């Protein structure tokens, strides 16, 4: 926090006075301001239309000049115009489309059609309203955090601006690659209202909000006693189980109702599985059932693939699940008190579904010691392989080059962080604490031969790329890491709620409706 930063209470008191003054003036000025703005805007448009004709008028509209003069959301010291809002909106829209891809039709979303004419997943609002609600919420958070950053003396530095410039340069390079000038390329991706400068303005605001959010999160300090107290108060947030699970579902008739004879058959099968004596027998039953299903679907000359069957069997095992995540109070009570090897049938006579559980490990909290370290990621897309039989050869070869460069630089933490800064497509150029076994590069941290101060190379089939992982040492126990995350989230939420009460944000609903979604497909 800056040396001369004001306290929250001081800021809050000042803003109460400011709010009162604004409210007193707002009603009187609003009508006049709206009228004046309308006259000015219309005058500007008419002058342009007369001066440069119809073609010139169209150019003004598509250039985004009007959008840059139209404030959509604002706070005391910051504002988001229509061009910036268009960038934010289409980013949200495209991220959703990219995440769900071919599944979009199942949500009832057609990216080739007007978003305002399609009902969203909630069945009530349009897809335009759905994405705008998310965008508006995101932008309001940016403004609130930016105001808090300003009040506490937090500003973007050269490093922050360098990160933004690097992203901007990526778009400039993309424009060259596809034969566009930079602004035309950005307009193609984010909409005709958005120029490269608008994109940068939007990124600057988001970066300031993100920087203050990170600094705020890192400012909280908790002790082992804090972790223990939260565990005692909320054990359900920490206690876990490992279990096997397999379900039998009855067939339905042409009338859509569950067949009674099929329901009875499934219940018998569930009871048979629940009677097995061990996890080995449980898995053997599943293996046999899946094998018989596979045989029934084989074509002449084909054989059952044992490896595929085993891969499916493995999916019926769950490790490290919170007991509280199970559905149904009776099931939770059983899981909390059962011994290893005991089974339970979660029956639904209405749907004809009978799910068999076998507890592998009684309730526990994760006491393994987490790791501190850093990582960088190299994708196969960026470093493609010349060997079709080895898809990851390109990223792995680049990883070897970086390891050699790291060793030549003297090894150590500082040298590795320089490599992260220089090469990584994912990963932060600072040490990360309390990394659990859930991270995708966990094998590089928890391998038996992993050495403190050393680097390991890990290929990820799911992420399609190579991780380089630096091990700095041990962190806290895993359950304490979970408690730390919980307490930080609670503290951050409390602070943000307080900020939201201090820093006002105004959204012009009429202007929100003027954002134009980019056309993604036709």
PLY file of the C-alpha trace (Angstrom):
ply
format ascii 1.0
element vertex 522
property float x
property float y
property float z
element edge 521
property int vertex1
property int vertex2
end_header
0.00 0.00 0.00
1.26 3.50 -0.79
2.84 5.43 2.06
0.20 8.17 2.05
-2.79 5.97 1.22
-6.03 6.82 2.98
-7.75 4.33 5.24
-10.96 2.65 4.10
-12.95 4.56 6.69
-11.52 7.89 5.53
-12.31 7.06 1.92
-15.78 5.88 2.89
-16.49 9.09 4.80
-15.34 11.26 1.91
-17.46 9.36 -0.55
-20.57 9.64 1.61
-20.26 13.42 1.35
-19.51 13.21 -2.36
-22.49 10.93 -2.93
-24.81 13.33 -1.14
-23.56 16.23 -3.25
-23.91 14.20 -6.44
-27.45 13.14 -5.59
-28.46 16.75 -4.92
-27.10 17.89 -8.28
-28.00 14.81 -10.29
-31.76 15.31 -10.57
-31.38 18.93 -11.59
-28.60 18.32 -14.09
-29.72 15.03 -15.56
-32.46 16.30 -17.86
-30.42 19.26 -18.99
-27.32 17.15 -19.55
-29.21 14.53 -21.52
-30.76 17.21 -23.72
-27.42 18.95 -24.24
-25.64 15.69 -25.04
-28.36 14.73 -27.49
-28.18 18.10 -29.24
-24.40 17.96 -29.40
-24.36 14.38 -30.69
-27.04 15.01 -33.30
-25.27 18.19 -34.39
-21.98 16.37 -34.80
-23.64 13.62 -36.85
-25.46 16.13 -39.09
-22.32 18.17 -39.65
-20.42 15.08 -40.68
-23.28 13.94 -42.92
-23.49 17.30 -44.70
-19.74 17.76 -45.00
-18.74 14.36 -46.34
-21.97 12.95 -47.67
-23.59 9.57 -47.18
-20.39 7.58 -47.72
-18.53 9.71 -45.24
-21.35 9.36 -42.72
-21.12 5.59 -42.97
-17.38 5.83 -42.43
-17.94 7.83 -39.25
-20.35 5.21 -37.94
-18.05 2.27 -38.70
-14.94 4.12 -37.49
-16.17 4.00 -33.91
-15.92 7.79 -33.38
-19.43 7.92 -31.93
-18.78 4.81 -29.85
-15.74 6.46 -28.28
-17.86 9.46 -27.34
-20.57 7.28 -25.78
-19.99 6.38 -22.13
-21.59 3.08 -21.15
-20.31 2.45 -17.61
-18.42 4.89 -15.39
-17.10 5.54 -11.91
-15.64 8.67 -10.36
-12.24 8.46 -12.07
-12.70 5.87 -14.81
-15.10 5.22 -17.66
-15.83 2.59 -20.27
-17.05 3.83 -23.64
-19.04 1.87 -26.20
-15.94 0.78 -28.12
-14.31 -0.63 -24.98
-17.60 -2.27 -23.94
-17.86 -3.85 -27.37
-14.40 -5.35 -26.87
-15.34 -6.71 -23.43
-18.70 -8.03 -24.64
-17.33 -9.85 -27.65
-14.49 -11.28 -25.55
-17.07 -12.80 -23.18
-19.17 -14.01 -26.11
-16.24 -15.55 -27.97
-14.81 -17.19 -24.85
-18.16 -18.89 -24.28
-18.36 -19.99 -27.91
-14.78 -21.23 -27.84
-15.30 -23.15 -24.62
-18.37 -25.04 -25.78
-17.71 -25.16 -29.52
-19.77 -27.88 -31.19
-22.03 -28.09 -28.13
-23.46 -24.60 -28.66
-26.51 -25.93 -30.49
-27.47 -27.95 -27.40
-27.70 -24.63 -25.56
-29.89 -23.19 -28.30
-27.21 -20.73 -29.47
-26.66 -20.10 -33.18
-23.67 -17.78 -33.67
-24.80 -16.98 -37.21
-28.01 -15.35 -35.97
-28.87 -12.19 -34.05
-28.27 -12.77 -30.33
-31.24 -10.61 -29.43
-33.59 -12.93 -31.34
-32.51 -16.11 -29.48
-33.59 -17.21 -26.02
-30.65 -18.01 -23.76
-29.96 -20.99 -21.56
-32.08 -19.53 -18.74
-35.16 -19.79 -20.96
-36.19 -16.19 -20.30
-33.67 -13.62 -21.52
-32.02 -13.32 -24.92
-28.46 -14.48 -25.50
-27.54 -10.81 -25.93
-28.84 -10.03 -22.44
-27.15 -13.15 -21.06
-23.70 -12.10 -22.30
-24.29 -8.42 -21.52
-25.18 -9.25 -17.90
-21.88 -11.10 -17.53
-19.96 -8.33 -19.29
-21.54 -5.55 -17.23
-20.76 -7.40 -14.00
-17.16 -7.88 -15.10
-16.74 -4.25 -16.08
-18.27 -3.01 -12.82
-15.73 -5.11 -10.94
-12.94 -3.58 -13.04
-14.11 -0.06 -12.19
-14.53 -0.74 -8.48
-11.08 -2.32 -8.24
-9.55 0.46 -10.34
-11.01 3.05 -7.96
-9.65 1.12 -4.98
-6.26 0.90 -6.70
-6.19 4.66 -7.24
-7.21 5.36 -3.64
-4.40 3.12 -2.41
-1.71 4.42 -4.73
-1.47 1.36 -6.96
-0.56 2.12 -10.57
0.58 0.18 -13.61
4.35 0.16 -14.03
6.61 -0.44 -17.05
6.37 -4.20 -16.63
2.57 -4.09 -16.64
2.49 -1.93 -19.75
5.04 -4.19 -21.41
2.68 -7.16 -20.93
-0.15 -5.20 -22.55
2.09 -4.08 -25.42
3.16 -7.68 -26.02
-0.47 -8.73 -26.40
-1.14 -5.79 -28.71
1.92 -6.79 -30.77
0.53 -10.33 -31.07
-2.52 -8.88 -32.80
-0.32 -6.73 -35.03
1.62 -9.81 -36.05
-1.61 -11.68 -36.65
-2.79 -8.86 -38.88
0.39 -9.07 -40.97
0.10 -12.83 -41.22
-3.40 -12.63 -42.66
-2.86 -9.56 -44.83
-4.73 -6.95 -42.76
-3.74 -3.66 -41.25
-3.88 -3.85 -37.43
-7.11 -1.89 -36.93
-9.01 -3.83 -39.61
-7.85 -7.09 -38.04
-9.03 -6.05 -34.56
-12.37 -4.87 -35.99
-12.80 -8.24 -37.67
-12.33 -10.04 -34.35
-14.02 -7.70 -31.87
-16.40 -5.59 -33.98
-16.33 -2.53 -36.22
-16.43 -0.13 -33.25
-13.13 -1.42 -31.87
-9.72 -0.06 -32.89
-6.38 -1.21 -31.54
-6.32 1.83 -29.23
-9.75 0.88 -27.79
-8.51 -2.61 -27.14
-5.49 -1.18 -25.34
-7.67 1.11 -23.22
-9.78 -1.88 -22.22
-6.70 -3.94 -21.38
-5.19 -1.13 -19.29
-8.32 -0.91 -17.13
-8.51 -4.70 -16.76
-4.79 -4.90 -15.92
-5.07 -2.24 -13.21
-8.02 -4.05 -11.65
-6.19 -7.36 -11.84
-3.02 -5.93 -10.33
-4.83 -4.48 -7.34
-6.86 -7.67 -6.93
-3.65 -9.73 -6.81
-1.93 -7.35 -4.41
-4.97 -7.37 -2.17
-5.08 -11.17 -2.18
-1.39 -11.43 -1.38
-1.70 -8.97 1.51
-3.68 -11.39 3.67
-1.71 -13.41 6.21
-2.99 -16.50 8.01
-1.43 -18.83 10.54
-1.69 -22.52 11.37
-4.08 -21.55 14.16
-6.35 -19.83 11.62
-6.39 -22.98 9.50
-7.17 -25.17 12.51
-9.99 -22.87 13.61
-11.62 -22.97 10.18
-11.32 -26.75 10.08
-12.99 -27.05 13.48
-15.77 -24.70 12.40
-16.32 -26.24 8.97
-14.97 -29.83 8.80
-17.32 -30.51 5.87
-15.09 -28.27 3.74
-12.09 -30.50 4.29
-13.06 -34.13 4.94
-12.67 -36.34 1.88
-13.28 -39.91 0.78
-12.20 -42.29 -1.99
-14.83 -44.58 -3.48
-15.97 -46.78 -6.37
-19.31 -46.09 -8.01
-21.37 -47.94 -10.63
-24.98 -47.35 -11.66
-27.68 -49.58 -13.13
-30.51 -47.86 -15.00
-33.77 -49.52 -16.04
-35.17 -49.28 -19.56
-38.17 -47.17 -20.46
-41.11 -48.21 -22.58
-42.57 -46.42 -25.59
-44.78 -44.48 -23.20
-41.70 -43.01 -21.48
-42.35 -44.88 -18.24
-39.81 -47.14 -16.56
-40.41 -50.82 -17.31
-41.17 -52.67 -14.08
-39.44 -55.88 -15.17
-36.31 -53.93 -16.14
-36.40 -52.05 -12.84
-36.51 -55.31 -10.91
-33.60 -56.65 -12.96
-31.47 -53.57 -12.30
-32.24 -53.71 -8.58
-31.11 -57.34 -8.46
-27.86 -56.51 -10.26
-27.20 -53.63 -7.87
-27.77 -55.89 -4.86
-25.39 -58.46 -6.37
-22.65 -55.87 -6.83
-23.24 -54.45 -3.34
-22.61 -57.94 -1.91
-19.00 -58.21 -3.17
-16.32 -58.40 -0.53
-13.51 -56.28 -1.93
-12.55 -53.50 -4.33
-10.96 -56.11 -6.58
-14.27 -57.98 -6.82
-16.12 -54.68 -7.43
-13.79 -53.82 -10.34
-13.99 -57.40 -11.67
-17.78 -57.11 -11.82
-17.56 -53.81 -13.73
-14.91 -55.25 -16.07
-17.09 -58.23 -16.86
-20.19 -56.07 -17.43
-18.35 -53.70 -19.77
-16.74 -56.62 -21.62
-20.13 -58.22 -22.27
-21.49 -54.90 -23.54
-18.49 -54.51 -25.86
-18.86 -58.07 -27.21
-22.48 -57.39 -28.09
-21.42 -54.46 -30.27
-18.48 -56.18 -32.03
-18.50 -56.68 -35.77
-17.32 -59.92 -37.34
-13.56 -60.38 -36.93
-13.22 -57.76 -34.18
-12.00 -58.43 -30.66
-12.59 -56.68 -27.36
-9.90 -54.10 -26.57
-8.85 -54.90 -22.98
-7.01 -51.59 -22.60
-10.13 -49.62 -23.52
-12.19 -51.65 -21.06
-9.64 -50.99 -18.28
-9.63 -47.27 -19.09
-13.42 -47.24 -18.66
-13.19 -49.19 -15.39
-10.76 -46.59 -14.04
-13.36 -43.85 -14.58
-15.60 -45.42 -11.92
-13.05 -44.66 -9.21
-13.16 -41.29 -7.44
-10.36 -40.06 -5.19
-10.22 -37.03 -2.93
-13.90 -36.12 -3.14
-15.42 -34.07 -0.36
-17.95 -36.14 1.54
-20.18 -33.09 1.44
-20.17 -33.17 -2.36
-22.26 -36.36 -2.42
-25.95 -35.96 -3.22
-28.44 -36.96 -0.53
-28.24 -36.78 3.25
-28.47 -40.56 3.72
-25.56 -41.13 1.35
-23.47 -38.47 3.11
-24.18 -40.00 6.52
-23.16 -43.43 5.24
-19.92 -42.10 3.72
-19.05 -40.24 6.92
-19.34 -43.33 9.10
-18.66 -46.36 6.88
-15.51 -48.46 6.99
-13.31 -49.26 4.00
-14.92 -51.97 1.85
-18.52 -51.26 2.89
-21.11 -50.69 0.17
-24.26 -48.65 -0.18
-27.05 -48.70 -2.77
-28.49 -45.29 -3.58
-31.86 -46.32 -5.01
-34.42 -44.35 -6.98
-37.48 -46.47 -7.72
-39.03 -43.54 -9.56
-36.30 -43.35 -12.23
-35.28 -46.99 -11.96
-31.68 -46.04 -11.17
-29.65 -47.97 -8.59
-26.17 -46.64 -7.86
-23.75 -48.81 -5.90
-20.96 -47.19 -3.86
-17.99 -48.91 -2.21
-15.95 -46.85 0.24
-12.21 -47.26 -0.34
-10.94 -44.88 2.32
-12.81 -43.62 5.38
-13.09 -39.85 5.85
-9.74 -38.09 5.97
-8.15 -34.71 5.46
-5.26 -34.32 3.05
-2.11 -34.22 5.16
0.46 -34.67 2.41
2.90 -31.77 2.15
2.40 -29.45 -0.83
5.25 -28.05 -2.90
6.53 -24.58 -3.72
7.84 -23.96 -7.20
7.42 -22.39 -10.61
6.64 -23.68 -14.08
6.51 -22.74 -17.73
4.48 -24.29 -20.53
5.36 -24.85 -24.19
2.53 -25.90 -26.49
2.79 -28.31 -29.41
1.03 -25.67 -31.51
3.83 -23.16 -30.99
6.53 -25.82 -31.33
5.13 -28.39 -33.77
6.81 -31.73 -34.21
8.41 -32.83 -37.48
7.88 -36.42 -36.38
4.27 -37.48 -36.99
4.74 -40.45 -34.66
5.77 -38.21 -31.76
3.39 -35.24 -31.47
5.22 -33.72 -28.50
8.72 -33.87 -29.92
8.74 -30.17 -30.88
7.79 -28.76 -27.48
10.04 -31.33 -25.74
13.02 -30.30 -27.88
12.40 -26.63 -27.07
12.21 -27.57 -23.38
15.64 -29.20 -23.63
17.03 -26.00 -25.16
15.60 -23.95 -22.30
17.04 -26.32 -19.70
20.46 -25.91 -21.31
20.04 -22.13 -21.29
18.96 -22.24 -17.63
22.01 -24.31 -16.69
24.29 -21.94 -18.58
22.74 -19.04 -16.64
23.80 -20.64 -13.37
20.65 -22.63 -12.59
18.67 -21.62 -9.48
15.31 -19.98 -8.90
16.12 -16.55 -10.32
17.45 -18.02 -13.56
14.37 -20.22 -13.96
12.01 -17.29 -13.42
13.87 -15.48 -16.19
13.13 -18.48 -18.44
9.45 -18.26 -17.47
9.40 -14.56 -18.33
11.11 -15.22 -21.64
9.40 -18.36 -22.93
6.29 -19.39 -21.05
2.85 -19.54 -22.66
1.39 -20.20 -19.19
2.90 -19.68 -15.77
3.86 -16.68 -13.65
7.34 -15.28 -13.31
7.27 -15.68 -9.57
7.41 -18.53 -7.09
4.06 -20.19 -6.42
3.37 -21.64 -2.99
1.43 -24.68 -1.83
1.00 -26.38 -5.21
-1.11 -29.51 -4.74
-1.20 -32.84 -6.56
-4.11 -31.50 -8.61
-1.97 -29.23 -10.80
-1.34 -30.62 -14.32
2.42 -30.67 -13.81
2.28 -32.37 -10.38
4.55 -35.23 -11.53
7.37 -32.72 -11.83
6.94 -31.69 -8.20
6.06 -34.96 -6.50
8.26 -37.44 -8.37
10.53 -39.48 -6.09
13.61 -38.17 -7.87
12.45 -34.53 -7.85
15.21 -32.48 -6.19
14.95 -29.05 -4.59
16.58 -26.58 -6.94
16.11 -28.89 -9.90
14.01 -28.79 -13.05
11.93 -31.61 -14.51
10.35 -31.91 -17.95
6.77 -33.22 -18.06
4.70 -33.83 -21.19
0.93 -33.36 -20.88
-1.22 -35.32 -23.32
-4.36 -33.46 -22.24
-2.79 -29.99 -22.55
-0.82 -30.93 -25.68
2.47 -29.49 -24.59
5.50 -29.73 -22.35
5.88 -28.33 -18.83
9.17 -27.38 -17.25
8.85 -27.45 -13.47
11.19 -25.95 -10.89
10.97 -27.33 -7.33
11.78 -24.76 -4.64
10.81 -26.81 -1.55
7.91 -27.84 0.66
4.78 -25.88 1.48
2.08 -26.51 4.06
-0.12 -29.60 4.30
-2.73 -29.88 1.55
-5.70 -29.32 3.87
-4.01 -26.18 5.21
-3.52 -24.97 1.64
-7.25 -25.47 1.09
-7.97 -23.54 4.30
-5.67 -20.74 3.18
-7.56 -20.46 -0.12
-10.90 -20.43 1.70
-9.83 -17.74 4.14
-8.31 -15.59 1.40
-11.48 -15.81 -0.66
-13.59 -14.84 2.33
-11.32 -11.88 3.18
-11.25 -10.72 -0.43
-15.02 -11.02 -0.75
-15.49 -8.93 2.40
-13.12 -6.24 1.13
-14.69 -6.14 -2.31
-18.16 -5.82 -0.78
-16.88 -2.85 1.21
-15.32 -1.29 -1.90
-18.61 -1.71 -3.78
-20.27 0.33 -1.05
-17.67 3.07 -1.30
-17.06 3.47 -5.04
-20.16 4.16 -7.09
-20.55 2.75 -10.59
-23.13 4.08 -13.04
-24.34 2.08 -16.06
-26.27 3.72 -18.89
-28.77 0.98 -19.74
-29.71 2.55 -23.10
-26.09 2.59 -24.23
-25.58 -0.99 -23.04
-28.10 -2.02 -25.67
-26.02 -0.41 -28.44
-23.12 -2.87 -28.29
-22.96 -4.90 -31.51
-21.95 -8.57 -31.26
-19.29 -9.59 -33.74
-20.39 -12.01 -36.48
-18.64 -15.32 -35.82
-20.17 -17.51 -38.51
-22.60 -17.31 -41.36
0 1
1 2
2 3
3 4
4 5
5 6
6 7
7 8
8 9
9 10
10 11
11 12
12 13
13 14
14 15
15 16
16 17
17 18
18 19
19 20
20 21
21 22
22 23
23 24
24 25
25 26
26 27
27 28
28 29
29 30
30 31
31 32
32 33
33 34
34 35
35 36
36 37
37 38
38 39
39 40
40 41
41 42
42 43
43 44
44 45
45 46
46 47
47 48
48 49
49 50
50 51
51 52
52 53
53 54
54 55
55 56
56 57
57 58
58 59
59 60
60 61
61 62
62 63
63 64
64 65
65 66
66 67
67 68
68 69
69 70
70 71
71 72
72 73
73 74
74 75
75 76
76 77
77 78
78 79
79 80
80 81
81 82
82 83
83 84
84 85
85 86
86 87
87 88
88 89
89 90
90 91
91 92
92 93
93 94
94 95
95 96
96 97
97 98
98 99
99 100
100 101
101 102
102 103
103 104
104 105
105 106
106 107
107 108
108 109
109 110
110 111
111 112
112 113
113 114
114 115
115 116
116 117
117 118
118 119
119 120
120 121
121 122
122 123
123 124
124 125
125 126
126 127
127 128
128 129
129 130
130 131
131 132
132 133
133 134
134 135
135 136
136 137
137 138
138 139
139 140
140 141
141 142
142 143
143 144
144 145
145 146
146 147
147 148
148 149
149 150
150 151
151 152
152 153
153 154
154 155
155 156
156 157
157 158
158 159
159 160
160 161
161 162
162 163
163 164
164 165
165 166
166 167
167 168
168 169
169 170
170 171
171 172
172 173
173 174
174 175
175 176
176 177
177 178
178 179
179 180
180 181
181 182
182 183
183 184
184 185
185 186
186 187
187 188
188 189
189 190
190 191
191 192
192 193
193 194
194 195
195 196
196 197
197 198
198 199
199 200
200 201
201 202
202 203
203 204
204 205
205 206
206 207
207 208
208 209
209 210
210 211
211 212
212 213
213 214
214 215
215 216
216 217
217 218
218 219
219 220
220 221
221 222
222 223
223 224
224 225
225 226
226 227
227 228
228 229
229 230
230 231
231 232
232 233
233 234
234 235
235 236
236 237
237 238
238 239
239 240
240 241
241 242
242 243
243 244
244 245
245 246
246 247
247 248
248 249
249 250
250 251
251 252
252 253
253 254
254 255
255 256
256 257
257 258
258 259
259 260
260 261
261 262
262 263
263 264
264 265
265 266
266 267
267 268
268 269
269 270
270 271
271 272
272 273
273 274
274 275
275 276
276 277
277 278
278 279
279 280
280 281
281 282
282 283
283 284
284 285
285 286
286 287
287 288
288 289
289 290
290 291
291 292
292 293
293 294
294 295
295 296
296 297
297 298
298 299
299 300
300 301
301 302
302 303
303 304
304 305
305 306
306 307
307 308
308 309
309 310
310 311
311 312
312 313
313 314
314 315
315 316
316 317
317 318
318 319
319 320
320 321
321 322
322 323
323 324
324 325
325 326
326 327
327 328
328 329
329 330
330 331
331 332
332 333
333 334
334 335
335 336
336 337
337 338
338 339
339 340
340 341
341 342
342 343
343 344
344 345
345 346
346 347
347 348
348 349
349 350
350 351
351 352
352 353
353 354
354 355
355 356
356 357
357 358
358 359
359 360
360 361
361 362
362 363
363 364
364 365
365 366
366 367
367 368
368 369
369 370
370 371
371 372
372 373
373 374
374 375
375 376
376 377
377 378
378 379
379 380
380 381
381 382
382 383
383 384
384 385
385 386
386 387
387 388
388 389
389 390
390 391
391 392
392 393
393 394
394 395
395 396
396 397
397 398
398 399
399 400
400 401
401 402
402 403
403 404
404 405
405 406
406 407
407 408
408 409
409 410
410 411
411 412
412 413
413 414
414 415
415 416
416 417
417 418
418 419
419 420
420 421
421 422
422 423
423 424
424 425
425 426
426 427
427 428
428 429
429 430
430 431
431 432
432 433
433 434
434 435
435 436
436 437
437 438
438 439
439 440
440 441
441 442
442 443
443 444
444 445
445 446
446 447
447 448
448 449
449 450
450 451
451 452
452 453
453 454
454 455
455 456
456 457
457 458
458 459
459 460
460 461
461 462
462 463
463 464
464 465
465 466
466 467
467 468
468 469
469 470
470 471
471 472
472 473
473 474
474 475
475 476
476 477
477 478
478 479
479 480
480 481
481 482
482 483
483 484
484 485
485 486
486 487
487 488
488 489
489 490
490 491
491 492
492 493
493 494
494 495
495 496
496 497
497 498
498 499
499 500
500 501
501 502
502 503
503 504
504 505
505 506
506 507
507 508
508 509
509 510
510 511
511 512
512 513
513 514
514 515
515 516
516 517
517 518
518 519
519 520
520 521
